[in-house]
Amino acid sequence: MKKVLIFGAVEHAIDKAKELGYETLVIDQNDEIDCIKNADKFKKIPFEDFEQCLNFAKEQKVDGIVNATDFAVLVSSYVSNKMNLPGLDFEVAKLAKNKYEIRRKMMEKGITNVPQFFEIGSIEEIESIKDNIKFPVIIKPCSGLGSLHVYVVDNIEELYNKISEVIEGSFNKKALIETFIKGQEYGAESFVYEGKAQVIAVLKKNMTDLPYRSELGHSIPSELPENIEEKVKKEVIKLINAIGIDYGAVNMDLILTEKNEVYIIDVGARMGGNAITSHIIPNSLGIDHVGNIIKIAMGEKNIDLQPKFNIPVATRILDLDEGKILDLPDFSKYYKDKNVIHICFEKKVGDKIEKYVSDAQRCGFIVVKGENINGAKKNALDLRNKINKDIVRG
């Protein structure tokens, strides 16, 4: 039996690999994740310990490597390259993990870019650029995760107040300051196979109110006119090619302005999170996205990117009212509604629900469908509200 090494204890990746008939080995830096028990073998190793991860992969004689988390983009690429297995080139992976370098690459290739962007590693560095900064700006870690430590600031005082947190929250201890682009945010999920990039889905995003910039959910179809969605896809593919990504899943976030200008604001050289890969794409389009990601890692050729149907699907992050959880509802009762696809609740009795400002405060997520896109979004909000009401707090 062939062995697949999965970086990140992610349930849908482990289960799909087993379904495809592979022996599943998992590396994660957290050994308390429940789905670890689903894997055939588990090893706790910090993702920054490249050599220990490589040695484990060699000892186990793995046949393919899958990255299931943004934390492991670099190490999964490093190990696959060292073992001459299918994977993302390590230099490309390093570029994709640095938001400032992505901006520089976009400028170099003439791809629509934000009007201004700066990289700083200390609060003192603001002094040399402050006269050139035009507010509002968005500040974020140059190398970070999701919406953590991301803020929109309107003046220099707010910038000074927030920048140290952003720098400290970055893996490379550098912050990106860039123009805040007003518009509707979208996600684009792509797949690169045999050197050719294809955008599988464009998803509309629901975001929190400013000054935070965190996801509340996705919905598909995007509701964009066909010509505008095609414009988005072309910009996404242009950037994939400019970066040099020639393998696997790519997840991007972008802003579409009132004038239909496309501004790509984030690039992830990995499968999309928040149920995009695991639930949205298979249930909306009938594409086995997780299966394709595993198959390409294992050198298989039967990659099918063709949509089978088009069902409206919406997700909702469980951004719930604050308080200590005293009792939880029986979540199985919500599945009596035929529109409910999946409920993931990540807290337990005794946990505290905090105000939702980033992915770190979420309680989980839900996935629903509908007869049309407005119906799907309404079903998602209604289910979120039911769950919120049924939780007993202290």
C-alpha positions as CSV (number, residue, x, y, z in Angstrom):
1,M,0.0,0.0,0.0
2,K,1.3,3.4,-1.0
3,K,2.0,5.9,1.8
4,V,0.9,9.6,1.8
5,L,2.3,12.0,4.3
6,I,-0.1,14.8,5.3
7,F,1.2,17.9,6.9
8,G,-1.6,19.1,9.2
9,A,-4.1,16.9,11.1
10,V,-7.1,17.9,9.0
11,E,-10.0,15.5,9.0
12,H,-11.1,15.8,5.4
13,A,-7.6,15.2,4.1
14,I,-7.0,12.2,6.2
15,D,-10.4,10.6,5.5
16,K,-10.1,11.2,1.7
17,A,-6.6,9.7,1.6
18,K,-7.9,6.6,3.3
19,E,-10.9,6.4,1.0
20,L,-8.5,6.5,-1.9
21,G,-6.7,3.5,-0.5
22,Y,-3.5,5.0,0.9
23,E,-1.8,4.5,4.2
24,T,-2.0,7.8,6.0
25,L,0.8,9.4,7.9
26,V,0.3,12.7,9.6
27,I,2.7,15.3,11.0
28,D,1.4,18.1,13.2
29,Q,2.8,20.3,16.0
30,N,-0.4,19.8,18.0
31,D,-1.1,16.2,19.2
32,E,-4.5,17.0,20.7
33,I,-6.5,17.2,17.5
34,D,-9.3,14.7,17.6
35,C,-9.0,13.5,14.0
36,I,-5.4,12.2,14.6
37,K,-7.0,8.9,15.6
38,N,-8.2,8.5,12.0
39,A,-4.6,8.4,10.7
40,D,-2.6,5.2,10.4
41,K,0.5,6.9,12.0
42,F,1.1,10.2,13.6
43,K,4.2,12.1,14.5
44,K,4.4,15.3,16.5
45,I,7.0,17.6,15.0
46,P,7.2,21.4,14.8
47,F,6.6,22.6,11.2
48,E,9.7,24.8,11.4
49,D,11.9,21.7,12.0
50,F,12.4,20.9,8.4
51,E,15.1,18.3,8.9
52,Q,13.2,16.3,11.5
53,C,10.2,16.3,9.1
54,L,12.4,15.2,6.2
55,N,14.0,12.4,8.2
56,F,10.6,11.1,9.3
57,A,9.4,11.1,5.6
58,K,12.5,9.3,4.5
59,E,12.3,6.7,7.3
60,Q,8.7,5.9,6.4
61,K,9.5,5.8,2.7
62,V,6.5,7.9,1.8
63,D,5.2,8.0,-1.8
64,G,3.6,11.5,-1.7
65,I,3.2,14.6,0.4
66,V,0.1,16.6,0.9
67,N,-0.1,20.0,2.6
68,A,-3.4,20.6,4.4
69,T,-2.6,23.8,6.4
70,D,-1.1,27.2,5.7
71,F,1.3,26.6,8.6
72,A,3.1,23.9,6.6
73,V,3.4,25.5,3.1
74,L,7.2,25.8,3.5
75,V,8.0,22.5,5.2
76,S,5.8,20.4,2.9
77,S,7.5,22.0,-0.1
78,Y,11.0,21.5,1.3
79,V,10.4,17.8,2.1
80,S,8.8,17.0,-1.3
81,N,11.7,18.8,-3.1
82,K,14.4,16.9,-1.1
83,M,12.7,13.6,-1.8
84,N,12.0,14.3,-5.5
85,L,8.3,13.9,-5.0
86,P,5.6,16.0,-6.7
87,G,5.2,19.3,-4.9
88,L,5.6,23.1,-5.0
89,D,9.1,24.5,-5.7
90,F,10.6,25.7,-2.4
91,E,11.7,29.1,-3.7
92,V,8.2,29.6,-5.1
93,A,6.7,28.6,-1.7
94,K,8.9,31.2,0.1
95,L,7.7,33.9,-2.3
96,A,4.0,32.9,-1.8
97,K,4.4,33.1,1.9
98,N,5.6,36.7,1.9
99,K,2.9,39.3,1.2
100,Y,5.4,42.1,0.6
101,E,7.3,40.1,-2.0
102,I,4.1,39.2,-3.8
103,R,3.4,42.9,-4.0
104,R,6.8,43.5,-5.5
105,K,6.3,40.7,-8.0
106,M,3.0,42.2,-9.1
107,M,4.6,45.5,-9.6
108,E,7.4,43.9,-11.6
109,K,4.9,42.0,-13.9
110,G,2.5,44.9,-14.4
111,I,-0.4,43.2,-12.6
112,T,-3.0,45.5,-11.0
113,N,-1.6,46.4,-7.6
114,V,-2.4,48.6,-4.6
115,P,-1.2,52.2,-5.1
116,Q,1.2,52.1,-2.1
117,F,2.8,49.4,0.0
118,F,5.5,49.4,2.7
119,E,7.3,46.7,4.7
120,I,8.5,47.5,8.2
121,G,10.1,45.5,11.0
122,S,9.8,48.0,13.9
123,I,7.7,50.9,15.0
124,E,10.6,53.3,14.6
125,E,10.6,52.6,10.8
126,I,7.3,54.5,10.5
127,E,9.1,57.7,11.0
128,S,10.8,57.5,7.6
129,I,7.7,56.7,5.6
130,K,4.9,58.5,7.5
131,D,4.9,61.5,5.2
132,N,4.3,59.3,2.2
133,I,1.4,57.2,3.7
134,K,-2.0,58.1,2.4
135,F,-4.8,56.8,4.7
136,P,-6.8,54.7,5.1
137,V,-4.4,51.8,5.0
138,I,-4.7,48.1,5.9
139,I,-1.9,46.6,8.0
140,K,-1.2,42.9,8.2
141,P,1.6,40.5,9.0
142,C,3.9,40.0,5.9
143,S,3.9,36.3,6.8
144,G,0.8,35.3,8.7
145,L,-2.5,33.4,8.9
146,G,-5.9,34.4,7.7
147,S,-7.3,37.5,9.4
148,L,-5.2,37.4,12.5
149,H,-3.6,40.8,13.4
150,V,-5.2,42.5,10.4
151,Y,-6.6,46.1,10.8
152,V,-7.8,49.0,8.7
153,V,-6.5,52.3,10.2
154,D,-7.5,55.8,9.3
155,N,-4.7,57.9,10.7
156,I,-1.1,57.9,12.0
157,E,-2.1,57.6,15.6
158,E,-4.0,54.3,15.0
159,L,-1.1,53.0,12.9
160,Y,1.3,53.6,15.8
161,N,-1.1,51.9,18.3
162,K,-1.5,48.7,16.2
163,I,1.7,48.2,14.3
164,S,3.7,46.5,17.1
165,E,1.0,43.8,17.5
166,V,1.0,43.2,13.7
167,I,4.8,42.9,13.6
168,E,4.9,40.5,16.6
169,G,2.1,38.4,15.0
170,S,4.1,37.9,11.8
171,F,6.2,34.8,11.4
172,N,9.0,36.9,9.9
173,K,8.4,39.8,12.3
174,K,7.6,42.2,9.5
175,A,4.4,44.1,8.8
176,L,2.8,45.1,5.5
177,I,1.2,48.6,5.2
178,E,-0.8,49.0,2.0
179,T,-3.6,51.1,0.6
180,F,-7.1,49.9,1.8
181,I,-9.1,49.2,-1.3
182,K,-12.9,49.7,-1.0
183,G,-15.1,47.1,-2.6
184,Q,-16.6,43.7,-2.4
185,E,-14.3,40.8,-1.4
186,Y,-14.2,37.5,-3.2
187,G,-12.2,34.3,-3.0
188,A,-10.8,32.3,-5.9
189,E,-9.9,28.6,-5.7
190,S,-7.6,27.3,-8.4
191,F,-5.8,24.2,-9.4
192,V,-2.5,23.9,-11.3
193,Y,-2.1,20.6,-13.2
194,E,0.6,19.7,-15.7
195,G,1.7,23.3,-15.6
196,K,-1.7,24.8,-16.5
197,A,-3.7,26.9,-14.0
198,Q,-7.5,26.6,-13.9
199,V,-9.8,28.7,-11.6
200,I,-12.3,26.2,-10.2
201,A,-14.5,28.6,-8.4
202,V,-15.0,32.3,-7.6
203,L,-16.8,32.8,-4.3
204,K,-18.4,35.9,-2.8
205,K,-17.2,36.7,0.7
206,N,-19.1,38.1,3.7
207,M,-16.9,40.1,5.9
208,T,-17.0,41.7,9.4
209,D,-17.4,45.5,9.8
210,L,-14.3,47.7,9.9
211,P,-11.8,48.2,11.5
212,Y,-11.4,44.4,11.5
213,R,-11.2,42.5,8.3
214,S,-12.3,38.9,9.0
215,E,-14.4,36.4,7.0
216,L,-18.0,35.6,8.1
217,G,-18.6,33.2,5.2
218,H,-18.5,32.4,1.5
219,S,-21.2,31.8,-1.1
220,I,-21.3,30.4,-4.6
221,P,-22.2,31.2,-7.3
222,S,-20.4,34.6,-7.1
223,E,-23.4,36.6,-8.4
224,L,-21.0,38.3,-10.8
225,P,-21.8,38.9,-14.4
226,E,-20.1,36.3,-16.6
227,N,-17.7,38.8,-18.2
228,I,-16.6,40.2,-14.8
229,E,-16.1,36.7,-13.4
230,E,-14.0,35.9,-16.4
231,K,-12.0,39.1,-15.8
232,V,-11.3,37.9,-12.2
233,K,-10.2,34.5,-13.4
234,K,-7.8,36.0,-15.9
235,E,-6.1,38.2,-13.2
236,V,-5.9,35.2,-10.9
237,I,-4.2,33.0,-13.5
238,K,-1.9,35.9,-14.5
239,L,-0.6,36.1,-10.9
240,I,-0.3,32.4,-10.5
241,N,2.0,32.4,-13.6
242,A,3.9,35.4,-12.5
243,I,4.7,33.8,-9.1
244,G,5.7,30.6,-10.8
245,I,3.2,28.3,-9.1
246,D,3.1,25.2,-11.3
247,Y,1.6,22.6,-9.0
248,G,-1.5,22.0,-6.9
249,A,-4.1,24.1,-5.2
250,V,-4.0,27.9,-5.0
251,N,-6.3,30.0,-2.9
252,M,-6.6,33.8,-3.4
253,D,-8.5,36.7,-1.9
254,L,-9.3,39.7,-4.0
255,I,-11.3,43.0,-4.0
256,L,-13.6,44.1,-6.8
257,T,-14.2,47.8,-6.8
258,E,-17.3,49.7,-8.0
259,K,-15.4,50.2,-11.3
260,N,-14.8,46.4,-11.5
261,E,-11.1,46.7,-11.0
262,V,-9.5,43.5,-9.6
263,Y,-7.1,43.9,-6.7
264,I,-5.6,40.6,-5.5
265,I,-4.9,41.0,-1.8
266,D,-3.7,37.6,-0.6
267,V,-2.2,34.4,-2.1
268,G,-2.2,31.0,-0.5
269,A,-0.2,28.2,-2.2
270,R,-2.4,25.5,-0.6
271,M,-6.0,24.3,-0.4
272,G,-8.6,26.9,0.8
273,G,-9.8,26.8,4.3
274,N,-13.1,27.6,6.0
275,A,-14.8,24.7,4.2
276,I,-13.9,25.8,0.7
277,T,-12.0,22.7,-0.2
278,S,-13.8,20.2,2.0
279,H,-17.5,21.2,1.5
280,I,-18.2,24.1,-0.8
281,I,-16.6,22.9,-4.0
282,P,-17.7,19.3,-3.8
283,N,-21.3,20.2,-2.8
284,S,-21.7,23.1,-5.2
285,L,-19.8,21.9,-8.2
286,G,-19.3,18.1,-7.8
287,I,-15.6,18.4,-8.0
288,D,-13.6,16.2,-5.7
289,H,-11.1,18.9,-4.8
290,V,-9.5,17.1,-1.9
291,G,-9.2,14.0,-3.9
292,N,-7.5,15.8,-6.7
293,I,-5.0,17.4,-4.3
294,I,-4.1,14.0,-2.9
295,K,-4.0,12.3,-6.3
296,I,-1.6,14.9,-7.8
297,A,0.7,14.4,-4.8
298,M,0.7,10.7,-5.4
299,G,1.6,11.1,-9.1
300,E,-1.8,9.9,-10.3
301,K,-3.2,11.2,-13.6
302,N,-6.9,10.9,-13.3
303,I,-7.5,14.5,-12.2
304,D,-11.0,15.7,-13.0
305,L,-11.7,19.4,-12.7
306,Q,-15.0,19.4,-14.6
307,P,-18.0,20.7,-12.7
308,K,-20.9,18.2,-12.5
309,F,-23.7,20.5,-11.4
310,N,-24.2,24.0,-10.0
311,I,-25.9,24.1,-6.6
312,P,-26.0,27.3,-4.6
313,V,-24.1,26.9,-1.3
314,A,-23.3,29.3,1.5
315,T,-21.2,29.0,4.6
316,R,-21.2,31.0,7.9
317,I,-18.5,31.3,10.5
318,L,-20.1,30.8,13.9
319,D,-19.6,34.3,15.3
320,L,-21.7,33.8,18.4
321,D,-22.8,36.0,21.4
322,E,-20.2,36.2,24.2
323,G,-20.4,34.2,27.4
324,K,-19.3,31.0,29.1
325,I,-21.0,27.9,27.6
326,L,-23.1,26.0,30.2
327,D,-24.9,23.7,27.8
328,L,-25.0,22.9,24.1
329,P,-27.9,21.8,21.9
330,D,-28.1,18.4,20.2
331,F,-26.6,19.5,16.9
332,S,-28.1,16.4,15.1
333,K,-31.5,18.0,15.3
334,Y,-30.5,20.7,12.8
335,Y,-29.9,18.1,10.1
336,K,-33.6,17.5,9.8
337,D,-33.5,20.5,7.5
338,K,-32.5,19.0,4.1
339,N,-30.6,22.2,3.3
340,V,-28.1,21.7,6.1
341,I,-24.9,20.1,4.7
342,H,-22.5,20.3,7.6
343,I,-22.1,21.7,11.1
344,C,-18.7,22.0,12.7
345,F,-18.8,23.2,16.3
346,E,-15.3,23.6,17.8
347,K,-16.0,24.5,21.5
348,K,-17.3,22.5,24.4
349,V,-19.1,23.1,27.7
350,G,-17.0,25.3,29.9
351,D,-15.4,27.2,27.1
352,K,-15.8,31.0,26.8
353,I,-17.2,32.5,23.6
354,E,-15.4,35.7,22.8
355,K,-16.3,38.6,20.5
356,Y,-15.5,37.6,16.9
357,V,-12.8,39.8,15.4
358,S,-10.6,37.1,13.7
359,D,-10.6,33.4,13.0
360,A,-9.1,32.8,16.5
361,Q,-12.5,33.6,18.1
362,R,-14.8,31.5,15.9
363,C,-16.9,28.7,17.3
364,G,-16.9,26.7,14.1
365,F,-18.7,27.0,10.8
366,I,-21.8,25.7,9.0
367,V,-22.5,24.8,5.4
368,V,-25.9,25.0,3.8
369,K,-27.5,24.9,0.3
370,G,-30.6,26.6,-1.2
371,E,-32.8,26.7,-4.2
372,N,-31.0,30.0,-5.2
373,I,-28.1,31.9,-3.8
374,N,-30.2,34.3,-1.7
375,G,-32.0,31.3,-0.2
376,A,-28.7,29.6,0.6
377,K,-27.4,32.7,2.3
378,K,-30.6,33.2,4.3
379,N,-30.6,29.5,5.3
380,A,-27.0,30.0,6.6
381,L,-27.9,33.0,8.7
382,D,-31.0,31.4,10.0
383,L,-29.1,28.3,11.1
384,R,-26.4,30.5,12.7
385,N,-29.1,32.3,14.7
386,K,-30.8,29.1,15.8
387,I,-27.5,27.7,17.1
388,N,-26.7,31.0,18.8
389,K,-30.1,31.0,20.6
390,D,-29.9,27.4,21.7
391,I,-26.6,27.7,23.5
392,V,-27.0,28.1,27.3
393,R,-24.6,30.7,28.6
394,G,-23.5,31.9,32.0
